[in-house]
Every structure is written in C-alpha cells, then in structure tokens.
Amino acid sequence: MHRLMILRHAKAVSWSSTAEDFPRKLKPAGRKHARNLAAWMCAHLEPPQRILCSPSQRTRETLAPLLSMNPELESVTHFIPQIYHAAASTLETLLDSAFAETERVLIIGHNPAFERLTGEVIHPRHYPEFKRLPTGTLAVVDFDPDWPSAHGSGILRHFIRGKQLSVN
C-alpha cells in the first residue's frame, strides 16, 4: 500500500504585483493552521518516509511545525525547486521516483498543480468530497498495489481543511 499526502501550503500573505511571490510568508492564521495540522498528522498518520517540498517561504513555514514535532523527518526532507510553479506531470515524475523507494510520501506545494494532481489520482467516487484544494488542505490518498497504476484509483482517506481544525 502506498500513501500520498498532498498538502497545499497554509494561508499566506496576499499576493501583490509589486512584490515577489517566492518569499511570501504565512499569515498568522496560516501559521496557526500549520501547527494544528502538524499536530493532527502526528496523532492520526504514520510519518512520511519522504517529504518533497517546494522551497518557497510559505511552503517551508507550512512544513516547519511538522519538522519541529518530528525532528527525525529532517533527514528525509527534500526541497525541490521544480515543485514551485510545477505542472502536474512534473509532480508525477517526482512522485514516481519517491514511490520507487518508499511507501509514504508527503508533498507540499502550490496550486493549480496540486489541485490537478489530487483530482487525477483519486477515484471518481471521491469527486463529491474533493471539489478544490484550498490553502492549508491535506489530502491523504492510498493506492493499492502501487503508485504507477494510481491514476484514478486512489482512495481518499482524509481530506482535512482548516475548518476541521478550528482555524479561520
């Protein structure tokens, strides 16, 4: 069984045409959500065996509470520049490599690719639950028997939004 944990970064400061996107930080509510989500993950999920994270500031800040609660995860964390502004096909290539070596992968990044990836890997029966991937949402998807045959067959085990963690 392979498990893919798809996490869109938590709520960041608003985008501005006069400022760079890459260094945008999380809003206070986003930082709180990231802490609550990390606590939920520690309580309900086996830890990932590999973490693939966009190197942007907001994705690093989304990941930080999980690493602080599980310092051993730092050794399996990889900051991958290609995740920033990635196409879904780029994410799939990165996941192909990760799942060749591990069973549980957490990937942290951005829309629209993350929303597209989630929609492509889950079974159509989960579409009513998954309509979009708002900031700070975690989708936990299981595949049997393995990742390469996952397209359209993933079982959506958890779909955690901010409201479920009492974060506005």
N, C-alpha and C positions, 0 to 999 in steps of 0.2 A: 504494500500500500504506500503510495506517495501522497504527501500532503504539501499543498501550496498555500502559503499565507500571503495574500496580496494586500498591501497596506498603502493607501494613498496618504500622503503627508497630512498632518493636522492643519488647522486653520492658521494661515499666515497673514501677515500684514498685507493690506491691499496693494495690488499691482498698480504701478504708475508708469506712464510712458516716459517720464523724466528720470526714472531710476532703473538700475539694473535688476533683473529678475532673479538671477542666481543667488545673490546674498540676502534675499528676503528672509526675515526671521518669523518665528511663530508669534501670534498674538498671545496675550496672557491666557485666554480661553483655550487656545491651541496647546500651550504648554501643560495646562491642567488636564486636558483631554489625553495628551500623550502619556502623562503619568498614570491616569486612570486606566487607559488601555493597556499599558505595560503591566499593571497590577492584575488586570483581568487575564491577560495572556499567561502570566506566571501561575495563576490559580487554576486555569482551565485547559491549558495546552502543554504538550511536551515541547521543550525548547527546540528551536530550529537547529539543524545541523550545519546550515549555511545561510548567511544573510547577504543579500545583494542590495545595495543601497545607492541611490543617486547621491552624488557628492554635494548637492545644493545645501545651503544652510538650513532650510526648513525641513528637509528630509533627515539631516543629521540630528536636528533638535527633536524630531519625532522619534528617532531611534534611541536617543540618549537615555531616557528613563529605563528602557528595557536593558540596556547595557549596564546601567548603574545597579539594577536589581540582579543582574546575572553577569558579573564581570568576565566569566569564562567564555561568554559569547563573543568577546572582542577578537579572539583568535580565529573565529570563523566568519568574521565580518569583512566584506569587500566593498569598497566604494568604487563604483563603476561609472565613469563619465558617460558612457553610451546610454545609460538609463535616463539621463536628463534629455528631454525632448525626443525620446525614443519612439520608434514605430512599434506596433505590437509584434511584428516579425522579429525585430531586434531583441525584444524581451523573450520571445520564444526560443531564440538561439541561445541566449544566456541561460535560460532555464534548462534547455537540452543538456548543456554542459554540467550544470549543477546537479540535475537528477541522474546523470550518469554515475555520480559518485556518492550521492546522499538520498535520503528518503523524505526529509522535511526541509523545505526552503521557505524563507521569508524574503519577499522582495518589496522594497519601499521606494516609491517614486511618485509620478505625476500623471494627471490626465492630459490628453484624452487616451493615451496608450493603455493606461491601467484599466480604465473602464472597458475599452475594447477587448483587452486580454481576458478580463473576467467574463464578459459576455461570450467569448469564443470557447472558453474551456468548460463552463458549466453546462450541465444537461438542460435542454429546453424546458423541462418541467419546473426548473428553478427561476425562470424568467419573471414570473409574477412577483417573487420576492426581491429579485435584483432588477431594478429599473435603471439605476445610475449609481455612480460611485462618488458620493460627496466627500469633501475633505475629511480626513480622520477616520474613514471607514476601513474596516478589516474584513476581508472575505477569506474564509478558510475552506479550501476545496480539496477533497480526497479523490484519488484516482486509483483504479484497480484494473489491470495489474501494474501499469507503469505510465510514466509521463508521455512518451511519444504517441501513444494512442489516446491521449486525453481529450482531444478536441471534441467538444460537445458531449462528453461523457462524465464530467466531474460532478461529484456530489457536494452540494453547498452545505457544509456542516454548520457554519456560523457566518452570520452577516451582521457585524457589530458596528452600529452607528453611535455618534455622540450622545443622542438622546437616551440610548440604552445604558449609558454610563453616567447619567445625570450631569451632562456637560451641555451648556448652551452655546 
